[in-house]
Amino acid sequence: MKKIFSGIKTNAFWKNSLLIVLGSLITAVSISVFMVPYKIAPGGVSGIATVIYYLTSQKFPVGAIMLVLNIPLFVFGFKFIGRKFIVRTFFSTILLSVFIDFLEPYTRYFVDNYLVKVEPTPSVPDLFLYSIFGGFLMGLGLGMVFKAGATTGGSDLAARIANHFIANLTMGQLIMIIDTAIIICATIAFNSFHLGMYAIITLYISSKVIDAVLEGVNFAKSVLIISDKSDEIAARIMDVMDRGVTALRGIGMYTGKDKNVLLCIVHRGQLQQLKEIIMELDSNSFIILTDIREVLGEGFKTYDGN
């Protein structure tokens, strides 16, 4: 039995390590190719490093600047945050910094020869595309790192530390405040509102992709059915669609009568068939639909530890 659990832990360790490595690499590509060359600074330590990189006439590598900026956060982090989390985050932070500086000459060659080499001015529409693709890749990479139970340092780690001192603000609010402040500073430093707006676009897209990686895309629907013919509807759904149905006890407050409220989870492709079954048996029924990010269980997906 111990060997079985040991094997599970080992597999989880290597899976999380692989996610951290790949996620850090993808994030490094997004920063090196789509952000730093065009002065797009979407918050976080990478945003501060981009500003410093240009204010110092590109004397210091972006990855090295990020690593130096993260050191004080790790010093405080060891005191307030769990050891396992901080070790994983330290590992991913070092990887990200190394990847960025290692890839710098290759990404510079790619930018110079395959991307339109432009100055980031308001008249250049290409920056909009770069902010979109940069945000997508950054969100994908960070989402993989977060899924492995780590972060790449920066605003997320700073927010976790700040949360110990400012308990009335949530983690999400603290991250938003920190990233917004960094974007404002970058806007002032580069003297361009347009670059600030591109950074906001990148940050928004990145956050949405992170949510999709962590929670899954909207691939299922939760359906609540209120009907006087709940038994017939449930039987038809289970027989025709082979989907499970759960009856929740409810009371009609207007009539005072007990009734069953049916709960059913279906794939998006089955939604139309479900509606037709319900309307055929009771055209006066109420149907409430909600999006489901992720469903674990028979007929959907199994829990894999992440």
C-alpha positions as CSV (number, residue, x, y, z in Angstrom):
1,M,0.0,0.0,0.0
2,K,2.8,2.4,0.8
3,K,4.4,1.7,-2.5
4,I,1.2,2.6,-4.3
5,F,0.9,5.9,-2.5
6,S,4.6,6.6,-3.1
7,G,4.2,6.0,-6.8
8,I,1.2,8.4,-6.9
9,K,3.2,11.1,-5.1
10,T,6.2,10.6,-7.5
11,N,4.0,10.8,-10.6
12,A,2.4,14.0,-9.2
13,F,5.8,15.5,-8.5
14,W,7.1,14.9,-12.1
15,K,3.8,16.1,-13.6
16,N,3.9,19.3,-11.6
17,S,7.6,19.8,-12.4
18,L,6.9,19.4,-16.1
19,L,4.1,21.9,-15.9
20,I,6.3,24.4,-14.2
21,V,9.1,24.0,-16.8
22,L,6.8,24.2,-19.8
23,G,4.7,27.0,-18.3
24,S,7.8,29.1,-17.5
25,L,9.2,28.5,-21.0
26,I,5.9,29.6,-22.6
27,T,5.7,32.7,-20.3
28,A,9.3,33.6,-21.2
29,V,8.6,33.4,-24.9
30,S,5.6,35.7,-24.5
31,I,7.6,38.3,-22.6
32,S,10.7,38.1,-24.9
33,V,8.9,38.1,-28.2
34,F,5.7,40.1,-27.7
35,M,6.2,42.4,-24.8
36,V,9.8,43.6,-24.0
37,P,10.6,44.6,-27.6
38,Y,7.5,46.8,-27.8
39,K,7.5,48.2,-24.3
40,I,4.3,46.4,-23.3
41,A,4.4,46.1,-19.5
42,P,1.2,44.3,-18.3
43,G,1.9,44.5,-14.5
44,G,3.9,42.1,-12.4
45,V,7.7,42.0,-12.0
46,S,8.1,41.6,-15.7
47,G,6.4,45.0,-16.2
48,I,8.8,46.7,-13.7
49,A,11.7,44.9,-15.3
50,T,10.7,46.1,-18.8
51,V,10.6,49.7,-17.5
52,I,14.0,49.4,-15.8
53,Y,15.4,47.7,-18.9
54,Y,14.6,50.7,-21.1
55,L,15.4,53.4,-18.4
56,T,18.9,52.0,-18.0
57,S,19.4,51.9,-21.8
58,Q,19.1,48.1,-22.0
59,K,22.3,47.6,-19.9
60,F,20.8,44.9,-17.7
61,P,19.0,41.7,-19.0
62,V,15.3,41.6,-18.2
63,G,15.5,38.1,-16.7
64,A,18.2,39.2,-14.3
65,I,16.3,42.3,-13.3
66,M,13.2,40.1,-12.6
67,L,15.2,37.8,-10.4
68,V,16.7,40.7,-8.3
69,L,13.3,42.2,-7.9
70,N,11.8,38.9,-6.7
71,I,14.5,38.3,-4.0
72,P,12.9,40.6,-1.4
73,L,9.5,39.0,-2.0
74,F,11.0,35.5,-1.3
75,V,12.6,36.8,1.9
76,F,9.2,37.9,3.2
77,G,7.5,34.9,1.6
78,F,9.4,32.4,3.7
79,K,7.9,33.9,6.8
80,F,4.3,34.2,5.7
81,I,3.7,31.5,3.1
82,G,4.0,27.7,3.2
83,R,7.4,26.2,2.4
84,K,6.2,23.8,-0.3
85,F,4.5,26.7,-2.2
86,I,7.5,29.0,-1.8
87,V,10.0,26.3,-3.0
88,R,8.0,25.6,-6.1
89,T,7.6,29.4,-6.8
90,F,11.3,29.9,-6.3
91,F,12.0,27.1,-8.8
92,S,9.6,28.6,-11.4
93,T,10.9,32.1,-10.9
94,I,14.5,31.1,-11.5
95,L,13.5,29.1,-14.6
96,L,11.5,32.1,-16.0
97,S,14.4,34.5,-15.5
98,V,16.9,32.0,-17.1
99,F,14.7,31.2,-20.0
100,I,14.1,34.9,-20.8
101,D,17.8,35.8,-20.8
102,F,18.8,32.6,-22.6
103,L,16.2,33.1,-25.3
104,E,16.9,36.8,-25.7
105,P,19.3,36.6,-28.7
106,Y,17.1,34.1,-30.5
107,T,13.9,36.1,-29.8
108,R,15.7,39.2,-30.9
109,Y,16.6,37.5,-34.2
110,F,13.0,36.3,-34.6
111,V,11.6,39.8,-33.9
112,D,14.1,41.5,-36.3
113,N,13.5,39.1,-39.2
114,Y,10.0,37.7,-38.9
115,L,7.9,40.3,-37.0
116,V,7.4,43.8,-38.4
117,K,10.1,45.8,-36.7
118,V,8.4,49.0,-35.6
119,E,8.6,51.7,-33.0
120,P,5.7,51.4,-30.6
121,T,3.7,54.6,-31.6
122,P,0.0,55.2,-31.7
123,S,0.0,54.8,-35.5
124,V,1.1,51.2,-35.5
125,P,-1.8,48.7,-35.3
126,D,0.6,45.7,-35.0
127,L,1.0,46.3,-31.3
128,F,-2.6,45.4,-30.8
129,L,-1.9,41.9,-32.3
130,Y,1.2,41.5,-30.2
131,S,-0.6,42.4,-27.0
132,I,-3.3,39.8,-27.8
133,F,-0.9,37.0,-28.6
134,G,1.4,38.0,-25.8
135,G,-1.5,37.9,-23.4
136,F,-2.6,34.6,-24.6
137,L,0.8,32.9,-24.3
138,M,1.4,34.5,-20.9
139,G,-1.9,33.3,-19.6
140,L,-1.3,29.8,-21.0
141,G,2.2,29.6,-19.4
142,L,1.2,31.2,-16.0
143,G,-1.9,28.9,-15.9
144,M,0.3,25.8,-16.2
145,V,2.5,27.1,-13.5
146,F,-0.4,27.9,-11.2
147,K,-1.9,24.5,-11.9
148,A,1.3,22.9,-10.6
149,G,0.8,24.8,-7.3
150,A,3.4,27.5,-7.9
151,T,3.7,31.0,-9.3
152,T,6.4,33.0,-11.0
153,G,6.7,35.4,-8.2
154,G,5.8,39.0,-8.9
155,S,2.4,40.5,-8.1
156,D,0.9,37.2,-7.1
157,L,3.5,36.6,-4.4
158,A,3.4,40.2,-3.4
159,A,-0.4,40.0,-3.0
160,R,-0.1,36.9,-0.8
161,I,2.3,38.7,1.5
162,A,0.2,41.9,1.5
163,N,-2.9,39.9,2.4
164,H,-1.3,39.2,5.8
165,F,-1.3,42.9,6.5
166,I,-4.4,44.0,4.6
167,A,-7.0,41.4,5.5
168,N,-10.0,43.4,4.3
169,L,-8.9,43.1,0.7
170,T,-9.1,39.8,-1.3
171,M,-6.2,38.3,-3.2
172,G,-7.8,39.3,-6.5
173,Q,-8.2,42.9,-5.4
174,L,-4.6,43.2,-4.2
175,I,-3.3,41.7,-7.5
176,M,-5.4,44.2,-9.5
177,I,-4.2,47.1,-7.4
178,I,-0.5,46.1,-7.8
179,D,-0.8,45.4,-11.5
180,T,-2.7,48.6,-12.1
181,A,-0.1,50.7,-10.3
182,I,2.7,49.1,-12.3
183,I,0.9,49.8,-15.6
184,I,0.4,53.4,-14.6
185,C,4.1,53.7,-13.8
186,A,5.0,52.2,-17.1
187,T,2.6,54.6,-18.9
188,I,4.3,57.5,-17.2
189,A,7.9,56.2,-17.8
190,F,7.3,55.5,-21.5
191,N,5.1,58.7,-21.9
192,S,2.5,56.8,-23.9
193,F,-1.2,56.2,-23.0
194,H,-1.4,53.8,-25.9
195,L,1.2,51.5,-24.5
196,G,-0.7,51.6,-21.2
197,M,-3.9,50.5,-23.0
198,Y,-2.0,47.8,-24.8
199,A,-0.7,46.6,-21.4
200,I,-4.3,46.5,-20.1
201,I,-5.4,44.4,-23.1
202,T,-2.6,42.0,-22.5
203,L,-3.4,41.7,-18.8
204,Y,-7.1,41.1,-19.4
205,I,-6.5,38.4,-22.0
206,S,-3.9,36.8,-19.8
207,S,-6.3,36.6,-16.8
208,K,-9.0,35.0,-18.9
209,V,-6.7,32.4,-20.3
210,I,-5.4,31.6,-16.8
211,D,-9.0,31.0,-15.7
212,A,-9.6,28.7,-18.7
213,V,-6.5,26.7,-17.9
214,L,-7.3,26.4,-14.2
215,E,-11.0,25.9,-14.4
216,G,-11.6,24.5,-17.9
217,V,-13.6,26.0,-20.7
218,N,-17.4,26.1,-20.7
219,F,-18.0,22.6,-22.0
220,A,-21.0,21.6,-19.9
221,K,-24.4,23.0,-18.7
222,S,-26.1,22.7,-15.4
223,V,-29.9,22.5,-15.9
224,L,-32.5,23.0,-13.2
225,I,-36.0,21.9,-14.2
226,I,-39.2,22.9,-12.3
227,S,-42.2,21.0,-13.5
228,D,-45.3,19.3,-12.2
229,K,-44.3,16.3,-14.4
230,S,-40.8,15.9,-12.9
231,D,-41.1,12.1,-12.6
232,E,-41.9,11.7,-16.3
233,I,-39.2,14.1,-17.4
234,A,-36.5,12.5,-15.2
235,A,-37.4,9.0,-16.6
236,R,-37.3,10.2,-20.2
237,I,-33.9,11.9,-19.7
238,M,-32.4,8.8,-18.1
239,D,-33.9,6.5,-20.7
240,V,-33.3,8.5,-23.9
241,M,-30.2,10.5,-23.1
242,D,-28.6,8.2,-20.6
243,R,-27.8,11.1,-18.2
244,G,-28.2,11.1,-14.5
245,V,-30.9,13.2,-12.8
246,T,-31.1,14.4,-9.2
247,A,-34.3,15.4,-7.5
248,L,-34.1,18.3,-5.1
249,R,-37.1,18.9,-2.7
250,G,-38.7,22.2,-3.2
251,I,-41.9,24.1,-2.2
252,G,-43.9,26.3,-4.5
253,M,-44.3,29.4,-2.4
254,Y,-47.4,30.6,-4.3
255,T,-49.2,27.3,-4.2
256,G,-47.6,25.9,-1.0
257,K,-47.3,22.5,-2.7
258,D,-44.2,20.2,-2.5
259,K,-42.5,19.5,-5.8
260,N,-39.3,18.1,-7.2
261,V,-36.7,20.4,-8.8
262,L,-34.6,18.3,-11.2
263,L,-30.8,18.9,-11.5
264,C,-29.1,17.5,-14.6
265,I,-25.6,18.1,-16.0
266,V,-25.2,17.7,-19.8
267,H,-22.7,18.4,-22.5
268,R,-23.4,21.4,-24.7
269,G,-24.2,19.2,-27.6
270,Q,-27.0,17.5,-25.7
271,L,-28.7,20.7,-24.6
272,Q,-31.1,21.0,-27.5
273,Q,-32.3,17.4,-27.1
274,L,-32.8,18.0,-23.4
275,K,-35.0,21.1,-24.1
276,E,-37.1,19.2,-26.6
277,I,-37.8,16.4,-24.1
278,I,-38.8,18.8,-21.4
279,M,-41.1,20.9,-23.7
280,E,-42.7,17.8,-25.2
281,L,-43.7,16.5,-21.7
282,D,-44.5,19.9,-20.0
283,S,-44.5,23.1,-22.1
284,N,-45.2,25.1,-18.9
285,S,-42.1,24.0,-17.1
286,F,-39.3,26.3,-16.0
287,I,-35.7,25.6,-17.2
288,I,-32.7,27.3,-15.6
289,L,-29.4,27.0,-17.4
290,T,-25.9,27.8,-16.0
291,D,-22.4,27.4,-17.4
292,I,-20.2,24.8,-15.8
293,R,-16.4,25.3,-15.9
294,E,-15.5,21.8,-14.9
295,V,-17.3,18.6,-14.0
296,L,-15.7,15.7,-12.2
297,G,-17.5,12.3,-12.2
298,E,-18.9,9.6,-14.4
299,G,-19.6,10.6,-17.9
300,F,-17.3,13.7,-17.8
301,K,-13.7,13.6,-16.4
302,T,-11.9,12.0,-13.5
303,Y,-9.9,13.8,-10.9
304,D,-6.2,13.7,-11.7
305,G,-4.9,15.5,-8.7
306,N,-4.8,19.0,-10.3
